[in-house]
Amino acid sequence: MIIIRFLVIAFNVAVVTFLIVRILQVLKQPVSARKKTVIIAGAVILLLAPFGIFFGFFRPTFQYFLIYPVAIGLYIYMIREIA
């Protein structure tokens, strides 16, 4: 159980770091305001899940580990296509 909890924390730290860095990169890029809004809104929505787990709003389940990496992958694809 301790190993799983450590892996969840490590995964969430990596995701949060990636999303925050990506938001800062998008803010510096010369991209239209509409595209910036879409990218930042997507990142904020994806940030809600790790913070929800951290603050105890919901528990990390098996579905979280299946769906959340896919969502991150789709987000990465989206920002590469838009920006």
C-alpha positions in Angstrom: 0.0 0.0 0.0 2.9 2.4 0.8 4.4 1.7 -2.6 1.1 2.5 -4.4 0.7 5.7 -2.4 4.3 6.7 -3.3 3.7 6.0 -7.0 0.4 8.1 -7.0 2.2 11.0 -5.4 5.2 10.8 -7.8 2.8 10.5 -10.8 0.8 13.5 -9.7 3.9 15.6 -9.0 5.2 14.9 -12.4 1.9 15.8 -14.1 1.4 19.0 -12.1 4.9 20.1 -12.9 4.4 19.4 -16.6 1.1 21.2 -16.7 2.4 24.3 -14.9 5.5 24.5 -17.0 3.4 24.1 -20.2 1.1 26.9 -19.1 4.1 29.2 -18.5 5.5 28.3 -22.0 2.2 29.0 -23.7 1.9 32.4 -22.0 5.3 33.3 -23.5 4.5 32.1 -27.0 3.2 34.4 -29.7 -0.1 32.5 -30.1 -3.6 34.0 -30.6 -5.6 34.7 -27.4 -8.2 32.1 -28.3 -5.7 29.3 -28.7 -4.0 30.3 -25.4 -7.4 30.2 -23.7 -8.0 26.7 -24.9 -4.6 25.4 -23.9 -4.7 27.0 -20.5 -8.3 25.9 -19.8 -7.3 22.3 -20.7 -4.4 22.4 -18.3 -6.5 23.8 -15.5 -9.1 21.1 -15.9 -6.4 18.5 -15.9 -4.9 20.1 -12.7 -8.1 19.6 -10.9 -7.7 15.8 -10.6 -4.4 15.7 -8.8 -5.4 18.5 -6.5 -8.7 16.8 -5.8 -6.9 13.6 -4.8 -4.4 15.6 -2.7 -7.1 17.5 -0.8 -9.2 14.3 -0.4 -12.2 15.1 -2.6 -11.9 11.7 -4.2 -9.7 8.6 -4.0 -7.3 7.5 -6.7 -8.9 4.4 -8.3 -7.8 2.0 -11.0 -9.9 4.0 -13.5 -7.9 7.2 -12.6 -4.7 5.4 -13.7 -6.3 4.3 -16.9 -8.1 7.5 -17.9 -5.8 10.3 -16.6 -2.7 9.3 -18.7 -4.8 9.1 -21.8 -6.2 12.6 -21.0 -2.6 13.9 -20.6 -1.6 12.3 -23.9 -4.6 13.9 -25.7 -3.7 17.2 -24.1 -0.1 16.9 -25.4 -1.4 16.1 -28.8 -3.8 19.1 -28.7 -1.1 21.6 -27.7 1.2 20.3 -30.4 -1.5 20.7 -33.1 -2.7 24.1 -31.8 0.6 25.8 -30.9 
